[in-house]
Amino acid sequence: MVATSKTLFVAQILLTLIFVVGGIIFPLFMTNLQATITTARSTISSVSNAAMFLGEALGGFAGGILIANFPGFWGIGIFTALLASISYLLYALTLHFW
Protein backbone atom coordinates (compact mmCIF):
# COMPACT_ATOMS: atom_id res chain seq x y z
CA MET A 1 0.00 0.00 0.00
CA VAL A 2 1.34 3.43 -0.95
CA ALA A 3 1.02 6.29 1.50
CA THR A 4 -0.87 9.19 -0.08
CA SER A 5 -1.05 11.58 2.85
CA LYS A 6 -0.34 15.17 1.91
CA THR A 7 1.31 15.64 5.29
CA LEU A 8 3.78 12.83 4.56
CA PHE A 9 4.48 14.29 1.12
CA VAL A 10 5.17 17.72 2.60
CA ALA A 11 7.39 16.16 5.26
CA GLN A 12 9.40 14.30 2.62
CA ILE A 13 9.87 17.46 0.57
CA LEU A 14 10.95 19.48 3.59
CA LEU A 15 13.35 16.78 4.79
CA THR A 16 14.84 16.54 1.32
CA LEU A 17 15.43 20.29 1.25
CA ILE A 18 16.94 20.23 4.74
CA PHE A 19 19.34 17.42 3.84
CA VAL A 20 20.31 19.07 0.53
CA VAL A 21 21.07 22.37 2.28
CA GLY A 22 22.88 20.55 5.10
CA GLY A 23 24.91 18.59 2.58
CA ILE A 24 25.98 21.81 0.90
CA ILE A 25 26.68 23.73 4.10
CA PHE A 26 28.69 21.04 5.92
CA PRO A 27 31.71 21.16 3.57
CA LEU A 28 31.63 24.96 3.71
CA PHE A 29 31.70 24.89 7.51
CA MET A 30 34.58 22.40 7.49
CA THR A 31 36.56 24.49 5.00
CA ASN A 32 35.95 27.59 7.10
CA LEU A 33 37.01 25.81 10.30
CA GLN A 34 40.13 24.34 8.75
CA ALA A 35 41.14 27.68 7.25
CA THR A 36 41.27 29.30 10.69
CA ILE A 37 44.28 27.27 11.84
CA THR A 38 46.15 25.65 8.97
CA THR A 39 48.58 23.70 11.19
CA ALA A 40 45.83 21.71 12.96
CA ARG A 41 43.55 20.76 10.08
CA SER A 42 43.32 17.07 10.96
CA THR A 43 42.72 17.86 14.64
CA ILE A 44 39.90 20.24 13.74
CA SER A 45 38.40 17.62 11.43
CA SER A 46 38.60 14.89 14.07
CA VAL A 47 37.12 17.01 16.85
CA SER A 48 34.29 18.28 14.64
CA ASN A 49 33.45 14.72 13.56
CA ALA A 50 33.43 13.58 17.20
CA ALA A 51 31.14 16.48 18.09
CA MET A 52 28.86 15.61 15.17
CA PHE A 53 28.54 11.98 16.28
CA LEU A 54 27.91 13.07 19.88
CA GLY A 55 25.16 15.35 18.58
CA GLU A 56 23.65 12.46 16.62
CA ALA A 57 23.63 10.27 19.72
CA LEU A 58 22.04 12.98 21.87
CA GLY A 59 19.54 13.76 19.11
CA GLY A 60 18.56 10.10 18.89
CA PHE A 61 18.07 9.98 22.64
CA ALA A 62 15.94 13.13 22.60
CA GLY A 63 14.07 11.92 19.51
CA GLY A 64 12.98 8.74 21.27
CA ILE A 65 11.58 10.75 24.16
CA LEU A 66 9.83 13.19 21.82
CA ILE A 67 8.26 10.44 19.71
CA ALA A 68 6.95 8.75 22.84
CA ASN A 69 5.45 11.92 24.33
CA PHE A 70 4.18 14.01 21.38
CA PRO A 71 1.62 13.08 18.72
CA GLY A 72 3.11 12.49 15.28
CA PHE A 73 6.33 14.30 14.57
CA TRP A 74 5.40 17.64 16.16
CA GLY A 75 7.87 17.29 19.00
CA ILE A 76 10.74 16.36 16.72
CA GLY A 77 9.86 19.11 14.26
CA ILE A 78 9.77 21.83 16.90
CA PHE A 79 12.92 20.48 18.58
CA THR A 80 14.78 20.40 15.26
CA ALA A 81 13.62 23.88 14.23
CA LEU A 82 14.60 25.31 17.60
CA LEU A 83 18.09 23.79 17.66
CA ALA A 84 18.75 24.58 13.98
CA SER A 85 17.75 28.21 14.63
CA ILE A 86 20.08 28.39 17.62
CA SER A 87 22.98 26.94 15.62
CA TYR A 88 22.40 29.35 12.72
CA LEU A 89 22.18 32.26 15.17
CA LEU A 90 25.44 31.26 16.86
CA TYR A 91 27.16 30.96 13.49
CA ALA A 92 25.77 34.33 12.39
CA LEU A 93 27.16 35.93 15.54
CA THR A 94 30.68 34.93 14.46
CA LEU A 95 30.25 37.33 11.51
CA HIS A 96 31.54 34.75 9.00
CA PHE A 97 28.47 35.45 6.86
CA TRP A 98 29.71 38.93 6.03
Buried (B, 14 or more C-beta within 10 A) or exposed (E): EEEEEEEEEEBEEEEEEEEEEEEEEEEEEBEEBBEEEEEEBEEBEEEBEEEEEEEEEEBEEBBEEBEEEBEEBEBBBEBBEEEEEEEEEEBEEEEEEE
